[in-house]
Amino acid sequence: MAGDYNGEQMATDGSIPENVVLIGKKPPMNYVLAVVTQFNNGARSVKVRARGNAISRAVDVAEISRHRFVNDVRVENIAISSEEISNEDGTRSKVSAIEITLAR
Amino acid sequence: MAGDYNGEQMATDGSIPENVVLIGKKPPMNYVLAVVTQFNNGARSVKVRARGNAISRAVDVAEISRHRFVNDVRVENIAISSEEISNEDGTRSKVSAIEITLAR
């Protein structure tokens, strides 16, 4: 179901592990739908990942998913990290990242 | 040292517990300075709190603080939640929140 994932980050990452939803710039409900779909397809856990400004949206997606759609799901883990990204001019800069693991 | 805190959220919250840095719309380094100051003043832990779009900035502040300024500090806990806020027109809406606990 690679089509459920957001294309922007998939292109840079190469491959996407299962049960991961990468948060981009679309409205939060698009990603909530992806999370809920994974749980409805039998997933025991789903990781919600974001970088930079999308981090706020990742928290929204996790909160909306568990409060409104899949009530038996809890936040199993939250990890923050810094990633180095290459800019178009060849310089490198750091960007914060978050990974929220939802599990039932 | 109430002056280190960001005024917007302090007004609605009433009182601010010690060792809490509320993230608002200022540049991240302002809040990093507040975090580092608290640790330099002997705090064993500092909570970084934010709501809505400031959540991304809170993660930046935590990451910059522990990687660049106080290297013996680790992320002790991260909690996400939903808070209800009153809009100016009397309606209520939900906003996501994060609390990152840094500890040495």
N, CA and C atoms of all chains as a GROMACS GRO file, in nm:
protein
  624
    1MET      N    1   0.083  -0.120   0.000
    1MET     CA    2   0.000   0.000   0.000
    1MET      C    3   0.087   0.125   0.000
    2ALA      N    4   0.190   0.123  -0.085
    2ALA     CA    5   0.283   0.236  -0.085
    2ALA      C    6   0.212   0.366  -0.121
    3GLY      N    7   0.100   0.355  -0.189
    3GLY     CA    8   0.028   0.474  -0.231
    3GLY      C    9  -0.028   0.556  -0.116
    4ASP      N   10  -0.037   0.495   0.002
    4ASP     CA   11  -0.087   0.569   0.117
    4ASP      C   12   0.016   0.666   0.172
    5TYR      N   13   0.141   0.643   0.139
    5TYR     CA   14   0.245   0.727   0.197
    5TYR      C   15   0.263   0.854   0.118
    6ASN      N   16   0.324   0.947   0.184
    6ASN     CA   17   0.340   1.077   0.122
    6ASN      C   18   0.465   1.075   0.036
    7GLY      N   19   0.451   1.117  -0.086
    7GLY     CA   20   0.556   1.100  -0.185
    7GLY      C   21   0.683   1.176  -0.162
    8GLU      N   22   0.671   1.296  -0.103
    8GLU     CA   23   0.789   1.381  -0.090
    8GLU      C   24   0.905   1.312  -0.019
    9GLN      N   25   0.874   1.259   0.099
    9GLN     CA   26   0.982   1.201   0.176
    9GLN      C   27   1.021   1.065   0.123
   10MET      N   28   0.928   0.996   0.060
   10MET     CA   29   0.960   0.865   0.007
   10MET      C   30   1.070   0.875  -0.097
   11ALA      N   31   1.066   0.981  -0.176
   11ALA     CA   32   1.164   0.996  -0.283
   11ALA      C   33   1.306   1.007  -0.226
   12THR      N   34   1.322   1.080  -0.115
   12THR     CA   35   1.457   1.098  -0.061
   12THR      C   36   1.500   0.978   0.021
   13ASP      N   37   1.408   0.910   0.085
   13ASP     CA   38   1.443   0.799   0.174
   13ASP      C   39   1.475   0.671   0.099
   14GLY      N   40   1.424   0.658  -0.021
   14GLY     CA   41   1.442   0.531  -0.090
   14GLY      C   42   1.326   0.440  -0.055
   15SER      N   43   1.343   0.358   0.049
   15SER     CA   44   1.235   0.266   0.084
   15SER      C   45   1.172   0.306   0.216
   16ILE      N   46   1.045   0.273   0.232
   16ILE     CA   47   0.970   0.306   0.353
   16ILE      C   48   0.932   0.176   0.423
   17PRO      N   49   0.968   0.163   0.550
   17PRO     CA   50   0.926   0.042   0.622
   17PRO      C   51   0.775   0.040   0.637
   18GLU      N   52   0.721  -0.078   0.662
   18GLU     CA   53   0.577  -0.090   0.683
   18GLU      C   54   0.532  -0.015   0.808
   19ASN      N   55   0.405   0.021   0.810
   19ASN     CA   56   0.344   0.083   0.927
   19ASN      C   57   0.406   0.215   0.966
   20VAL      N   58   0.459   0.287   0.869
   20VAL     CA   59   0.512   0.420   0.895
   20VAL      C   60   0.431   0.519   0.813
   21VAL      N   61   0.391   0.627   0.877
   21VAL     CA   62   0.323   0.735   0.805
   21VAL      C   63   0.411   0.859   0.815
   22LEU      N   64   0.458   0.905   0.699
   22LEU     CA   65   0.544   1.023   0.696
   22LEU      C   66   0.458   1.146   0.678
   23ILE      N   67   0.474   1.242   0.767
   23ILE     CA   68   0.391   1.362   0.764
   23ILE      C   69   0.456   1.468   0.677
   24GLY      N   70   0.380   1.516   0.579
   24GLY     CA   71   0.428   1.623   0.492
   24GLY      C   72   0.341   1.746   0.508
   25LYS      N   73   0.313   1.812   0.396
   25LYS     CA   74   0.244   1.941   0.402
   25LYS      C   75   0.094   1.933   0.375
   26LYS      N   76   0.042   1.813   0.357
   26LYS     CA   77  -0.102   1.802   0.330
   26LYS      C   78  -0.182   1.826   0.458
   27PRO      N   79  -0.314   1.842   0.446
   27PRO     CA   80  -0.396   1.860   0.567
   27PRO      C   81  -0.386   1.738   0.658
   28PRO      N   82  -0.394   1.759   0.790
   28PRO     CA   83  -0.376   1.649   0.886
   28PRO      C   84  -0.467   1.529   0.859
   29MET      N   85  -0.591   1.553   0.814
   29MET     CA   86  -0.684   1.441   0.799
   29MET      C   87  -0.636   1.340   0.694
   30ASN      N   88  -0.559   1.384   0.596
   30ASN     CA   89  -0.503   1.289   0.499
   30ASN      C   90  -0.418   1.184   0.570
   31TYR      N   91  -0.339   1.231   0.666
   31TYR     CA   92  -0.248   1.140   0.736
   31TYR      C   93  -0.323   1.059   0.842
   32VAL      N   94  -0.426   1.121   0.902
   32VAL     CA   95  -0.509   1.047   0.998
   32VAL      C   96  -0.571   0.927   0.926
   33LEU      N   97  -0.618   0.950   0.804
   33LEU     CA   98  -0.678   0.842   0.726
   33LEU      C   99  -0.575   0.730   0.704
   34ALA      N  100  -0.452   0.766   0.676
   34ALA     CA  101  -0.346   0.666   0.654
   34ALA      C  102  -0.323   0.585   0.782
   35VAL      N  103  -0.321   0.654   0.898
   35VAL     CA  104  -0.299   0.585   1.026
   35VAL      C  105  -0.415   0.489   1.054
   36VAL      N  106  -0.538   0.541   1.040
   36VAL     CA  107  -0.656   0.459   1.071
   36VAL      C  108  -0.662   0.339   0.979
   37THR      N  109  -0.630   0.359   0.851
   37THR     CA  110  -0.631   0.249   0.755
   37THR      C  111  -0.535   0.139   0.796
   38GLN      N  112  -0.417   0.178   0.841
   38GLN     CA  113  -0.318   0.076   0.882
   38GLN      C  114  -0.370  -0.005   1.001
   39PHE      N  115  -0.430   0.064   1.099
   39PHE     CA  116  -0.484  -0.010   1.213
   39PHE      C  117  -0.599  -0.100   1.170
   40ASN      N  118  -0.684  -0.051   1.080
   40ASN     CA  119  -0.797  -0.132   1.033
   40ASN      C  120  -0.749  -0.251   0.952
   41ASN      N  121  -0.629  -0.241   0.894
   41ASN     CA  122  -0.574  -0.352   0.819
   41ASN      C  123  -0.500  -0.451   0.909
   42GLY      N  124  -0.506  -0.429   1.039
   42GLY     CA  125  -0.450  -0.526   1.132
   42GLY      C  126  -0.317  -0.487   1.196
   43ALA      N  127  -0.266  -0.369   1.164
   43ALA     CA  128  -0.138  -0.330   1.225
   43ALA      C  129  -0.153  -0.319   1.377
   44ARG      N  130  -0.051  -0.366   1.451
   44ARG     CA  131  -0.052  -0.353   1.597
   44ARG      C  132   0.008  -0.219   1.638
   45SER      N  133   0.094  -0.164   1.552
   45SER     CA  134   0.152  -0.033   1.583
   45SER      C  135   0.179   0.043   1.455
   46VAL      N  136   0.172   0.174   1.465
   46VAL     CA  137   0.198   0.262   1.351
   46VAL      C  138   0.290   0.373   1.398
   47LYS      N  139   0.395   0.400   1.320
   47LYS     CA  140   0.486   0.508   1.354
   47LYS      C  141   0.453   0.631   1.270
   48VAL      N  142   0.438   0.744   1.337
   48VAL     CA  143   0.410   0.871   1.270
   48VAL      C  144   0.539   0.952   1.275
   49ARG      N  145   0.595   0.982   1.158
   49ARG     CA  146   0.724   1.051   1.151
   49ARG      C  147   0.713   1.185   1.082
   50ALA      N  148   0.791   1.283   1.132
   50ALA     CA  149   0.791   1.414   1.068
   50ALA      C  150   0.923   1.484   1.095
   51ARG      N  151   0.953   1.581   1.011
   51ARG     CA  152   1.071   1.665   1.030
   51ARG      C  153   1.030   1.812   1.022
   52GLY      N  154   1.109   1.897   1.090
   52GLY     CA  155   1.090   2.042   1.078
   52GLY      C  156   0.950   2.087   1.116
   53ASN      N  157   0.895   2.176   1.034
   53ASN     CA  158   0.765   2.235   1.066
   53ASN      C  159   0.651   2.134   1.069
   54ALA      N  160   0.671   2.018   1.007
   54ALA     CA  161   0.564   1.917   1.004
   54ALA      C  162   0.550   1.848   1.139
   55ILE      N  163   0.642   1.873   1.232
   55ILE     CA  164   0.636   1.807   1.363
   55ILE      C  165   0.505   1.839   1.435
   56SER      N  166   0.462   1.966   1.430
   56SER     CA  167   0.336   2.003   1.493
   56SER      C  168   0.221   1.923   1.435
   57ARG      N  169   0.224   1.905   1.303
   57ARG     CA  170   0.117   1.831   1.236
   57ARG      C  171   0.119   1.683   1.276
   58ALA      N  172   0.239   1.630   1.299
   58ALA     CA  173   0.249   1.489   1.342
   58ALA      C  174   0.179   1.469   1.476
   59VAL      N  175   0.196   1.565   1.567
   59VAL     CA  176   0.130   1.556   1.698
   59VAL      C  177  -0.021   1.566   1.679
   60ASP      N  178  -0.065   1.656   1.592
   60ASP     CA  179  -0.209   1.666   1.561
   60ASP      C  180  -0.262   1.532   1.509
   61VAL      N  181  -0.189   1.472   1.416
   61VAL     CA  182  -0.234   1.346   1.354
   61VAL      C  183  -0.244   1.237   1.461
   62ALA      N  184  -0.146   1.228   1.549
   62ALA     CA  185  -0.149   1.126   1.654
   62ALA      C  186  -0.267   1.150   1.748
   63GLU      N  187  -0.287   1.276   1.786
   63GLU     CA  188  -0.395   1.307   1.881
   63GLU      C  189  -0.533   1.285   1.818
   64ILE      N  190  -0.551   1.329   1.694
   64ILE     CA  191  -0.681   1.310   1.628
   64ILE      C  192  -0.708   1.161   1.607
   65SER      N  193  -0.604   1.086   1.566
   65SER     CA  194  -0.624   0.943   1.539
   65SER      C  195  -0.670   0.871   1.664
   66ARG      N  196  -0.602   0.896   1.777
   66ARG     CA  197  -0.634   0.814   1.893
   66ARG      C  198  -0.758   0.863   1.967
   67HIS      N  199  -0.788   0.992   1.960
   67HIS     CA  200  -0.907   1.040   2.032
   67HIS      C  201  -1.035   1.022   1.951
   68ARG      N  202  -1.026   1.038   1.819
   68ARG     CA  203  -1.149   1.040   1.742
   68ARG      C  204  -1.178   0.911   1.666
   69PHE      N  205  -1.072   0.836   1.630
   69PHE     CA  206  -1.097   0.726   1.537
   69PHE      C  207  -1.061   0.587   1.591
   70VAL      N  208  -0.950   0.573   1.655
   70VAL     CA  209  -0.912   0.440   1.707
   70VAL      C  210  -0.886   0.454   1.857
   71ASN      N  211  -0.994   0.436   1.933
   71ASN     CA  212  -0.990   0.470   2.075
   71ASN      C  213  -0.907   0.373   2.159
   72ASP      N  214  -0.880   0.254   2.107
   72ASP     CA  215  -0.803   0.158   2.187
   72ASP      C  216  -0.653   0.172   2.163
   73VAL      N  217  -0.615   0.280   2.099
   73VAL     CA  218  -0.473   0.300   2.067
   73VAL      C  219  -0.411   0.399   2.166
   74ARG      N  220  -0.288   0.368   2.209
   74ARG     CA  221  -0.218   0.459   2.302
   74ARG      C  222  -0.084   0.501   2.241
   75VAL      N  223  -0.028   0.606   2.297
   75VAL     CA  224   0.106   0.649   2.254
   75VAL      C  225   0.207   0.559   2.324
   76GLU      N  226   0.274   0.476   2.247
   76GLU     CA  227   0.369   0.380   2.306
   76GLU      C  228   0.504   0.445   2.329
   77ASN      N  229   0.546   0.529   2.236
   77ASN     CA  230   0.677   0.592   2.250
   77ASN      C  231   0.683   0.719   2.166
   78ILE      N  232   0.762   0.817   2.213
   78ILE     CA  233   0.788   0.936   2.133
   78ILE      C  234   0.938   0.960   2.138
   79ALA      N  235   1.000   0.971   2.022
   79ALA     CA  236   1.144   0.998   2.016
   79ALA      C  237   1.168   1.123   1.934
   80ILE      N  238   1.259   1.208   1.982
   80ILE     CA  239   1.300   1.323   1.901
   80ILE      C  240   1.447   1.309   1.866
   81SER      N  241   1.485   1.365   1.754
   81SER     CA  242   1.624   1.353   1.709
   81SER      C  243   1.657   1.469   1.617
   82SER      N  244   1.784   1.480   1.582
   82SER     CA  245   1.828   1.579   1.484
   82SER      C  246   1.882   1.506   1.363
   83GLU      N  247   1.842   1.551   1.246
   83GLU     CA  248   1.892   1.490   1.123
   83GLU      C  249   1.964   1.595   1.042
   84GLU      N  250   2.068   1.551   0.970
   84GLU     CA  251   2.138   1.643   0.882
   84GLU      C  252   2.082   1.630   0.742
   85ILE      N  253   2.049   1.742   0.682
   85ILE     CA  254   1.999   1.735   0.546
   85ILE      C  255   2.091   1.818   0.455
   86SER      N  256   2.098   1.778   0.330
   86SER     CA  257   2.179   1.850   0.232
   86SER      C  258   2.093   1.955   0.164
   87ASN      N  259   2.141   2.077   0.162
   87ASN     CA  260   2.069   2.182   0.091
   87ASN      C  261   2.105   2.178  -0.057
   88GLU      N  262   2.028   2.251  -0.135
   88GLU     CA  263   2.052   2.249  -0.279
   88GLU      C  264   2.187   2.310  -0.315
   89ASP      N  265   2.236   2.403  -0.232
   89ASP     CA  266   2.364   2.466  -0.263
   89ASP      C  267   2.482   2.385  -0.210
   90GLY      N  268   2.457   2.264  -0.162
   90GLY     CA  269   2.566   2.178  -0.119
   90GLY      C  270   2.599   2.188   0.029
   91THR      N  271   2.548   2.292   0.097
   91THR     CA  272   2.571   2.302   0.241
   91THR      C  273   2.480   2.202   0.314
   92ARG      N  274   2.509   2.180   0.443
   92ARG     CA  275   2.428   2.089   0.522
   92ARG      C  276   2.370   2.163   0.641
   93SER      N  277   2.248   2.131   0.675
   93SER     CA  278   2.192   2.193   0.795
   93SER      C  279   2.118   2.088   0.875
   94LYS      N  280   2.094   2.121   1.002
   94LYS     CA  281   2.028   2.026   1.091
   94LYS      C  282   1.880   2.056   1.100
   95VAL      N  283   1.803   1.951   1.108
   95VAL     CA  284   1.659   1.967   1.123
   95VAL      C  285   1.612   1.868   1.230
   96SER      N  286   1.519   1.913   1.314
   96SER     CA  287   1.466   1.825   1.417
   96SER      C  288   1.365   1.727   1.357
   97ALA      N  289   1.353   1.612   1.423
   97ALA     CA  290   1.259   1.512   1.376
   97ALA      C  291   1.188   1.449   1.495
   98ILE      N  292   1.070   1.393   1.468
   98ILE     CA  293   0.995   1.326   1.574
   98ILE      C  294   0.943   1.194   1.519
   99GLU      N  295   0.936   1.094   1.606
   99GLU     CA  296   0.872   0.967   1.570
   99GLU      C  297   0.778   0.929   1.684
  100ILE      N  298   0.649   0.927   1.655
  100ILE     CA  299   0.547   0.892   1.754
  100ILE      C  300   0.496   0.752   1.721
  101THR      N  301   0.514   0.659   1.814
  101THR     CA  302   0.467   0.522   1.792
  101THR      C  303   0.333   0.503   1.861
  102LEU      N  304   0.230   0.477   1.780
  102LEU     CA  305   0.097   0.447   1.833
  102LEU      C  306   0.080   0.296   1.832
  103ALA      N  307   0.025   0.240   1.940
  103ALA     CA  308   0.007   0.094   1.946
  103ALA      C  309  -0.124   0.060   2.013
  104ARG      N  310  -0.180  -0.056   1.977
  104ARG     CA  311  -0.304  -0.098   2.042
  104ARG      C  312  -0.274  -0.220   2.129
  105MET      N  313   1.260   3.423   3.833
  105MET     CA  314   1.302   3.460   3.698
  105MET      C  315   1.185   3.452   3.601
  106ALA      N  316   1.072   3.507   3.643
  106ALA     CA  317   0.953   3.497   3.558
  106ALA      C  318   0.975   3.566   3.425
  107GLY      N  319   1.066   3.661   3.421
  107GLY     CA  320   1.090   3.734   3.298
  107GLY      C  321   1.141   3.648   3.184
  108ASP      N  322   1.193   3.529   3.216
  108ASP     CA  323   1.241   3.441   3.111
  108ASP      C  324   1.127   3.374   3.034
  109TYR      N  325   1.011   3.373   3.093
  109TYR     CA  326   0.901   3.300   3.031
  109TYR      C  327   0.830   3.387   2.930
  110ASN      N  328   0.762   3.317   2.843
  110ASN     CA  329   0.694   3.387   2.736
  110ASN      C  330   0.558   3.434   2.786
  111GLY      N  331   0.530   3.559   2.764
  111GLY     CA  332   0.415   3.621   2.826
  111GLY      C  333   0.280   3.569   2.779
  112GLU      N  334   0.269   3.532   2.652
  112GLU     CA  335   0.138   3.495   2.597
  112GLU      C  336   0.073   3.385   2.680
  113GLN      N  337   0.146   3.276   2.698
  113GLN     CA  338   0.084   3.163   2.766
  113GLN      C  339   0.073   3.187   2.915
  114MET      N  340   0.164   3.268   2.970
  114MET     CA  341   0.159   3.292   3.113
  114MET      C  342   0.028   3.361   3.150
  115ALA      N  343  -0.017   3.451   3.063
  115ALA     CA  344  -0.139   3.526   3.091
  115ALA      C  345  -0.259   3.433   3.105
  116THR      N  346  -0.268   3.331   3.018
  116THR     CA  347  -0.384   3.243   3.024
  116THR      C  348  -0.370   3.140   3.136
  117ASP      N  349  -0.247   3.100   3.165
  117ASP     CA  350  -0.227   2.993   3.264
  117ASP      C  351  -0.238   3.044   3.407
  118GLY      N  352  -0.217   3.172   3.426
  118GLY     CA  353  -0.215   3.222   3.562
  118GLY      C  354  -0.074   3.211   3.618
  119SER      N  355  -0.044   3.100   3.682
  119SER     CA  356   0.089   3.086   3.739
  119SER      C  357   0.169   2.980   3.663
  120ILE      N  358   0.299   2.996   3.663
  120ILE     CA  359   0.388   2.906   3.593
  120ILE      C  360   0.474   2.833   3.696
  121PRO      N  361   0.472   2.700   3.693
  121PRO     CA  362   0.558   2.629   3.788
  121PRO      C  363   0.704   2.655   3.754
  122GLU      N  364   0.789   2.630   3.850
  122GLU     CA  365   0.933   2.648   3.827
  122GLU      C  366   0.985   2.550   3.724
  123ASN      N  367   1.095   2.587   3.661
  123ASN     CA  368   1.163   2.498   3.568
  123ASN      C  369   1.079   2.460   3.448
  124VAL      N  370   0.992   2.551   3.407
  124VAL     CA  371   0.914   2.529   3.286
  124VAL      C  372   0.947   2.641   3.188
  125VAL      N  373   0.973   2.605   3.064
  125VAL     CA  374   0.994   2.705   2.960
  125VAL      C  375   0.880   2.690   2.859
  126LEU      N  376   0.800   2.793   2.845
  126LEU     CA  377   0.687   2.790   2.752
  126LEU      C  378   0.733   2.847   2.618
  127ILE      N  379   0.712   2.771   2.513
  127ILE     CA  380   0.761   2.811   2.382
  127ILE      C  381   0.655   2.892   2.310
  128GLY      N  382   0.692   3.012   2.266
  128GLY     CA  383   0.602   3.096   2.190
  128GLY      C  384   0.656   3.119   2.050
  129LYS      N  385   0.643   3.243   2.002
  129LYS     CA  386   0.677   3.271   1.862
  129LYS      C  387   0.814   3.335   1.844
  130LYS      N  388   0.889   3.349   1.951
  130LYS     CA  389   1.021   3.409   1.936
  130LYS      C  390   1.118   3.310   1.872
  131PRO      N  391   1.236   3.359   1.831
  131PRO     CA  392   1.335   3.266   1.772
  131PRO      C  393   1.376   3.161   1.875
  132PRO      N  394   1.406   3.038   1.828
  132PRO     CA  395   1.438   2.927   1.918
  132PRO      C  396   1.548   2.961   2.020
  133MET      N  397   1.650   3.038   1.978
  133MET     CA  398   1.762   3.062   2.068
  133MET      C  399   1.721   3.136   2.195
  134ASN      N  400   1.615   3.217   2.189
  134ASN     CA  401   1.565   3.283   2.310
  134ASN      C  402   1.527   3.179   2.416
  135TYR      N  403   1.461   3.074   2.370
  135TYR     CA  404   1.414   2.971   2.464
  135TYR      C  405   1.528   2.878   2.505
  136VAL      N  406   1.621   2.854   2.411
  136VAL     CA  407   1.739   2.774   2.447
  136VAL      C  408   1.813   2.843   2.562
  137LEU      N  409   1.826   2.973   2.552
  137LEU     CA  410   1.892   3.050   2.659
  137LEU      C  411   1.820   3.030   2.792
  138ALA      N  412   1.687   3.030   2.789
  138ALA     CA  413   1.609   3.011   2.911
  138ALA      C  414   1.634   2.872   2.971
  139VAL      N  415   1.640   2.771   2.884
  139VAL     CA  416   1.665   2.633   2.930
  139VAL      C  417   1.804   2.622   2.991
  140VAL      N  418   1.904   2.674   2.918
  140VAL     CA  419   2.042   2.663   2.963
  140VAL      C  420   2.060   2.738   3.095
  141THR      N  421   1.995   2.854   3.108
  141THR     CA  422   2.004   2.933   3.231
  141THR      C  423   1.950   2.853   3.350
  142GLN      N  424   1.838   2.785   3.328
  142GLN     CA  425   1.780   2.707   3.438
  142GLN      C  426   1.875   2.595   3.482
  143PHE      N  427   1.935   2.527   3.386
  143PHE     CA  428   2.029   2.421   3.424
  143PHE      C  429   2.152   2.480   3.494
  144ASN      N  430   2.200   2.593   3.444
  144ASN     CA  431   2.317   2.656   3.506
  144ASN      C  432   2.284   2.706   3.647
  145ASN      N  433   2.157   2.733   3.674
  145ASN     CA  434   2.115   2.776   3.807
  145ASN      C  435   2.089   2.658   3.900
  146GLY      N  436   2.119   2.536   3.852
  146GLY     CA  437   2.111   2.421   3.940
  146GLY      C  438   1.990   2.332   3.921
  147ALA      N  439   1.905   2.363   3.823
  147ALA     CA  440   1.788   2.278   3.801
  147ALA      C  441   1.833   2.138   3.760
  148ARG      N  442   1.764   2.035   3.813
  148ARG     CA  443   1.792   1.897   3.773
  148ARG      C  444   1.709   1.860   3.650
  149SER      N  445   1.598   1.928   3.631
  149SER     CA  446   1.516   1.901   3.513
  149SER      C  447   1.444   2.028   3.469
  150VAL      N  448   1.420   2.037   3.340
  150VAL     CA  449   1.348   2.151   3.283
  150VAL      C  450   1.243   2.097   3.186
  151LYS      N  451   1.121   2.148   3.199
  151LYS     CA  452   1.015   2.107   3.107
  151LYS      C  453   0.996   2.213   2.998
  152VAL      N  454   0.997   2.168   2.875
  152VAL     CA  455   0.976   2.257   2.760
  152VAL      C  456   0.834   2.230   2.709
  153ARG      N  457   0.749   2.332   2.713
  153ARG     CA  458   0.609   2.314   2.677
  153ARG      C  459   0.570   2.400   2.559
  154ALA      N  460   0.483   2.347   2.473
  154ALA     CA  461   0.435   2.425   2.359
  154ALA      C  462   0.299   2.374   2.315
  155ARG      N  463   0.227   2.461   2.244
  155ARG     CA  464   0.099   2.425   2.185
  155ARG      C  465   0.098   2.463   2.038
  156GLY      N  466   0.017   2.390   1.961
  156GLY     CA  467  -0.005   2.425   1.820
  156GLY      C  468   0.124   2.430   1.740
  157ASN      N  469   0.136   2.534   1.657
  157ASN     CA  470   0.251   2.544   1.568
  157ASN      C  471   0.384   2.557   1.640
  158ALA      N  472   0.382   2.597   1.766
  158ALA     CA  473   0.507   2.612   1.841
  158ALA      C  474   0.567   2.478   1.880
  159ILE      N  475   0.494   2.367   1.857
  159ILE     CA  476   0.544   2.235   1.895
  159ILE      C  477   0.675   2.204   1.822
  160SER      N  478   0.682   2.237   1.692
  160SER     CA  479   0.805   2.213   1.617
  160SER      C  480   0.922   2.288   1.680
  161ARG      N  481   0.895   2.410   1.722
  161ARG     CA  482   1.000   2.492   1.783
  161ARG      C  483   1.045   2.432   1.917
  162ALA      N  484   0.951   2.374   1.991
  162ALA     CA  485   0.986   2.311   2.120
  162ALA      C  486   1.085   2.198   2.099
  163VAL      N  487   1.064   2.119   1.993
  163VAL     CA  488   1.157   2.010   1.963
  163VAL      C  489   1.293   2.067   1.925
  164ASP      N  490   1.293   2.174   1.844
  164ASP     CA  491   1.419   2.241   1.810
  164ASP      C  492   1.492   2.286   1.936
  165VAL      N  493   1.419   2.348   2.028
  165VAL     CA  494   1.479   2.402   2.150
  165VAL      C  495   1.541   2.289   2.233
  166ALA      N  496   1.468   2.178   2.246
  166ALA     CA  497   1.520   2.065   2.323
  166ALA      C  498   1.646   2.008   2.257
  167GLU      N  499   1.642   1.994   2.125
  167GLU     CA  500   1.755   1.935   2.054
  167GLU      C  501   1.877   2.027   2.058
  168ILE      N  502   1.857   2.155   2.035
  168ILE     CA  503   1.970   2.249   2.038
  168ILE      C  504   2.029   2.256   2.179
  169SER      N  505   1.942   2.260   2.281
  169SER     CA  506   1.990   2.271   2.418
  169SER      C  507   2.079   2.153   2.454
  170ARG      N  508   2.033   2.031   2.424
  170ARG     CA  509   2.109   1.917   2.473
  170ARG      C  510   2.230   1.885   2.385
  171HIS      N  511   2.224   1.916   2.256
  171HIS     CA  512   2.338   1.884   2.171
  171HIS      C  513   2.446   1.992   2.176
  172ARG      N  514   2.405   2.119   2.188
  172ARG     CA  515   2.504   2.224   2.175
  172ARG      C  516   2.545   2.287   2.306
  173PHE      N  517   2.460   2.283   2.409
  173PHE     CA  518   2.490   2.364   2.527
  173PHE      C  519   2.503   2.286   2.657
  174VAL      N  520   2.416   2.191   2.683
  174VAL     CA  521   2.424   2.115   2.807
  174VAL      C  522   2.429   1.967   2.772
  175ASN      N  523   2.552   1.919   2.750
  175ASN     CA  524   2.570   1.787   2.691
  175ASN      C  525   2.535   1.672   2.785
  176ASP      N  526   2.529   1.700   2.916
  176ASP     CA  527   2.497   1.591   3.010
  176ASP      C  528   2.346   1.579   3.033
  177VAL      N  529   2.270   1.645   2.950
  177VAL     CA  530   2.124   1.642   2.966
  177VAL      C  531   2.063   1.544   2.866
  178ARG      N  532   1.963   1.469   2.914
  178ARG     CA  533   1.895   1.375   2.823
  178ARG      C  534   1.744   1.404   2.824
  179VAL      N  535   1.676   1.348   2.725
  179VAL     CA  536   1.531   1.361   2.720
  179VAL      C  537   1.473   1.257   2.815
  180GLU      N  538   1.414   1.302   2.924
  180GLU     CA  539   1.362   1.208   3.024
  180GLU      C  540   1.222   1.160   2.987
  181ASN      N  541   1.142   1.250   2.932
  181ASN     CA  542   1.005   1.212   2.897
  181ASN      C  543   0.950   1.308   2.792
  182ILE      N  544   0.862   1.257   2.707
  182ILE     CA  545   0.788   1.342   2.613
  182ILE      C  546   0.641   1.302   2.622
  183ALA      N  547   0.556   1.399   2.647
  183ALA     CA  548   0.413   1.372   2.653
  183ALA      C  549   0.341   1.461   2.555
  184ILE      N  550   0.243   1.405   2.483
  184ILE     CA  551   0.158   1.486   2.396
  184ILE      C  552   0.015   1.480   2.449
  185SER      N  553  -0.059   1.586   2.425
  185SER     CA  554  -0.196   1.592   2.475
  185SER      C  555  -0.277   1.687   2.388
  186SER      N  556  -0.407   1.691   2.414
  186SER     CA  557  -0.495   1.786   2.345
  186SER      C  558  -0.554   1.879   2.449
  187GLU      N  559  -0.552   2.008   2.421
  187GLU     CA  560  -0.610   2.105   2.513
  187GLU      C  561  -0.722   2.179   2.443
  188GLU      N  562  -0.823   2.216   2.520
  188GLU     CA  563  -0.933   2.294   2.463
  188GLU      C  564  -0.907   2.441   2.490
  189ILE      N  565  -0.916   2.523   2.389
  189ILE     CA  566  -0.899   2.666   2.409
  189ILE      C  567  -1.024   2.740   2.366
  190SER      N  568  -1.047   2.853   2.430
  190SER     CA  569  -1.162   2.936   2.395
  190SER      C  570  -1.122   3.036   2.289
  191ASN      N  571  -1.198   3.041   2.182
  191ASN     CA  572  -1.172   3.141   2.080
  191ASN      C  573  -1.237   3.273   2.118
  192GLU      N  574  -1.198   3.376   2.046
  192GLU     CA  575  -1.251   3.508   2.080
  192GLU      C  576  -1.402   3.517   2.058
  193ASP      N  577  -1.454   3.438   1.965
  193ASP     CA  578  -1.598   3.443   1.938
  193ASP      C  579  -1.677   3.351   2.031
  194GLY      N  580  -1.613   3.296   2.131
  194GLY     CA  581  -1.684   3.216   2.229
  194GLY      C  582  -1.687   3.067   2.199
  195THR      N  583  -1.650   3.029   2.076
  195THR     CA  584  -1.644   2.886   2.044
  195THR      C  585  -1.518   2.826   2.107
  196ARG      N  586  -1.514   2.692   2.111
  196ARG     CA  587  -1.397   2.625   2.167
  196ARG      C  588  -1.336   2.536   2.061
  197SER      N  589  -1.203   2.530   2.058
  197SER     CA  590  -1.141   2.437   1.965
  197SER      C  591  -1.027   2.365   2.035
  198LYS      N  592  -0.986   2.253   1.974
  198LYS     CA  593  -0.881   2.172   2.035
  198LYS      C  594  -0.747   2.205   1.972
  199VAL      N  595  -0.645   2.202   2.056
  199VAL     CA  596  -0.511   2.226   2.006
  199VAL      C  597  -0.418   2.122   2.070
  200SER      N  598  -0.325   2.073   1.991
  200SER     CA  599  -0.230   1.975   2.044
  200SER      C  600  -0.124   2.044   2.127
  201ALA      N  601  -0.069   1.970   2.224
  201ALA     CA  602   0.035   2.025   2.308
  201ALA      C  603   0.144   1.921   2.330
  202ILE      N  604   0.263   1.969   2.363
  202ILE     CA  605   0.375   1.878   2.392
  202ILE      C  606   0.446   1.926   2.517
  203GLU      N  607   0.496   1.831   2.595
  203GLU     CA  608   0.582   1.865   2.709
  203GLU      C  609   0.704   1.774   2.705
  204ILE      N  610   0.819   1.835   2.684
  204ILE     CA  611   0.946   1.761   2.677
  204ILE      C  612   1.021   1.785   2.807
  205THR      N  613   1.048   1.680   2.882
  205THR     CA  614   1.122   1.693   3.007
  205THR      C  615   1.269   1.660   2.983
  206LEU      N  616   1.354   1.760   3.002
  206LEU     CA  617   1.499   1.740   2.993
  206LEU      C  618   1.553   1.725   3.134
  207ALA      N  619   1.643   1.628   3.154
  207ALA     CA  620   1.698   1.607   3.289
  207ALA      C  621   1.845   1.571   3.281
  208ARG      N  622   1.917   1.605   3.387
  208ARG     CA  623   2.059   1.569   3.389
  208ARG      C  624   2.084   1.464   3.495
   0.00000   0.00000   0.00000
